[in-house]
């Protein structure tokens, strides 16, 4: 399968509850993560993490599936067409 460039957007609703789990999943896929930007939004008690990734559709599905299974996490993603 061909690797493609894309992004993953992650909304963390409660950092105290889920930060460790999210970081463990991201570390597992670290070789595929090109860039990571995390922005805490203290007024709303949420954080937003944006990843630039280089991976196959299967790898992206596995990553987003594991992240989506963490309580309080919302995930959206997209890959280039080619």
N, C-alpha and C positions, 0 to 999 in steps of 0.2 A: 504494500500500500504506500502511496505517495504522501510525504509530509507536506503540510501547507501552513501558511502563516495565518494567524487569527488572533482573536481576543477572547478573554473571559472576564465578565463583570460579576463581581461578588458583593452582595450587600449583607453585612453582618449586623444583626439587630441587637445583640448583647455580647460585647467583646469578652466579658468575664466568663460567660458560659461556653463560648465556642472557639475562642482564639487558638487554644492549644490544638484542638482537633483540626481546624482549618490549616494551621501551620504544618502539622504532621502530613496532611494530604499534599500540600504544596511542596514540601520537602521530598516526598516520594516522586513527584513529577518534575523536580528541579532541573533536570537536564534538558527539559523541553521548554522551560520558561526563559524567554529572551529578556523580558523586563517586567518589573512589578512596582506598582505605585499604590500605596495605601494612604487614605485620607480619612482621619476621624472627623466626624461631624458631631461635636459635643452637645450642641443645642438640641439635637434630635436623638442623642444617645445611639447613633449608628456609625458604622465605618463602611467605607467603600474601597474595595480593592480591585484594581484593574491589572490584568496580566496580558502581555503580548506573548503568544506561544507559537511554536513550530512543531506540529505533531500531526499524526494521522487522525482521521475521523474516529477510529476506534479508540485511540488514546484520549482524544477529547471527550468522547462519550463516557469513558471510564472516570476521567478526572471530574467532569461535571456531575456525574452520578454520585461519586463519593462525597463531593462537596454538598450537593443537594440533600443528601441523607443526614447532614448535620443539622440539629435543631437550631432554628433561628437564622438560617442561611438561605438567601435567594441567589440563583445563578442564571446568567444568560451568556451565550457564546455564539461565535460565528467564525468561519474559516473562509479564506479566499477560494474562489471557484477552481483555480488551477494550481 
